[in-house]
Amino acid sequence: MATPDIHNDQNPDSRDLLAKFSAYWPLICLVAVSGFAALAITAGFTRPNGVGTMTAFMHAYMGVVLIIFAVLKLFDIEGFKSGFAKYDLLAKHAPAYGAIYPFIELGLGLAYLAFLAPNLTYIATIVVFGFGAIGVVKALRGGLNMSCPCMGNILNVPLSTVTLTEDLAMVAMAVTLALS
């Protein structure tokens, strides 16, 4: 008697397992990211300057926002990647950047919450979001009309000056933190 090939797409058991995993992927993402956020927050509170300051508030705010945005993108990495490549200058030429971008955002969010290498975190934020803003400006000037994958495929938000404002706000906050 032959052993069934569980890697064969024709096998109903393999399709069922994949369907179950796909259905629970958003929950898996939320639970895993929440765990990492909890670890980062705990590490942040062990810093002498980690509580009760405007710096701490900005770190927490940027950390949580970046983590939420990353989670929304992680629900559908391929969908994000394909939309992002339509306007991001680097993702157009290096498609893998679109696949790793949500993880970059997640890493920055966790770094803010943990007060991990603050100056490096600020610089990385300025570079990533500043470069992203350039792509958004170019796309808007070119008349690109599309839903912004910045909120993943969960929320239908148009690529607009709001997207640009998001990027520039992250740059401004990182600059403010770097200069404080």
N, C-alpha and C positions, 0 to 999 in steps of 0.2 A: 504494500500500500504506500503510495507516494505521500510525502509530507507537503502540506499546502505551503505555497510561497507567500508569506505575509507581506512581502514588498511588492507584489504584483498588484497593479491598479485594478485588475479585474476581480481581485479577491474582495468579497463583500465585507469581511472582517477588517481588512486594512482600510477600506473606505469609511466604515463606521467609526473606527478609531480616529482617523483624520478628521472626520466631521465633528466628533465629540471634542477633540483638541481645538479645532477652529472655533467652535461655539463657545468654548471656555477661555479662549485666548485673552479677551479683554479682562476677565476676572483674574487670570494668572498674572497679567501685566500689573493690574492695580495692586494685587497682594504683594508681588515682588518689589515693586517700586515703593510701596508704603513701607515695607521692611527696610529697604535701603535708606529711605528718608528718616525713619526712626533712628537708625544707627547714626546718620549724619547729624541729626538734631542733638542726640546725646553727646556726640563728640563736640559739638559747638558750645554746649552749655558748660563744658569743662574748661573752656578758655576763660582767663581772668576778665577779658572785656566782652564776653559773649552774651551778656544779659543786660537789658534795660537801657540801651543806647540807641541813637538813631542809626548807627552803623549796624547794630544787631537787627533792628527792624528792617533795614534795607536788605540785609543778607537773608533774613527769613522770607521777606516778600519776594525777592528775586528767586530765591531757592524754590519756593513753593510754586510760583508761576512757571518757572522753567521745567519743573518736574511734571506739572499738569500738562503743559504743552507737549512735553516729550511723550507722556503716556497716550495722549490723543493720537500722536503720530505712530506710536508703537502698535496700536490696534490694527493698522493696515500699512505696514512699511512699504509694500510695493505700490500702493495707491499714492502714498505721500511722495515716494521717490519719483514717480512718473509726473505728478503735478509740479513738484519742486523743480524738476529739470526744465520746465517751460519758462521759468523766470530767473532762477538762481544762476549766476554766471559760472560758478564752479561746477554745479551739478549738471549743467548743460554739456560740459566737456569731460567731466569725470562722474559718470552715473553712480559709482560706488559712494560718492560723497552724500548723495541723497539717502542712501541706505544707512550710513553711519551718523548722519546729522541728528536724528532723534537721540542717539546715544551720547553725542557731544552735548546736546541740551540737557540731558539727564545728568551727565557728569558735572556740568557747570552748576546745575541746580543743587546737587548733593554737595559740591565744593562750597557753595555759598552757605548752605545750612551748617556745614561742619567747620566753617571758617578755615578751610584747608587752603594753604598757600594763597592768601588773599590777593597779593599783587599779581601773581600769575593768573589767578581767576579773573581779575579785572581786565588784564591785558587780553586774555583769550576772549572774554565777552566783547570787548571793544572790537577786536579783529573779526570775530564771527558775525556779530550783528551789524557792524559797520559795513563789512563786505556784502552782507545780505541786503542792507538798505540800498546799496548801489544797484543791485540787480532789480529790486522792486521799483526804484526810480526809473530805470531803463525800461522795464516792462510797462509801467504806467504811461510813460511818454510815448511808447510804441503802440499804445491803445490795446494792450492785452486785456481781454475780458474773460475772466475765469474765476472759479471758486478758489479761494486761497487754501492750499493744503496746510497752512500754518496751524490750523485747528484739527488737523487730520481730516479724515473723511466723515467724522462724526457730526461736525457742525458746518453748515453751508454758509460760509462768510466770504464775500467777494474780495479779491485782491484789490486793495484800495489804499488810500492814504492812511487808513486805520492800520494796515499792515506795516506801512512805512513808519507810522508813529510808534508802533510796538518796538520795531527795531531800533529807532532812534532813542526811545525812552530807555531801553536796556543799555545803550551806549552811554547816554547821559548819566544814568545811575552808576554805571561802572566808573565813569570818569570822576564823578562826585566822590565815590568811595576811594578811588585811587589818590585823589587830592586831599582827602581828609586826614 
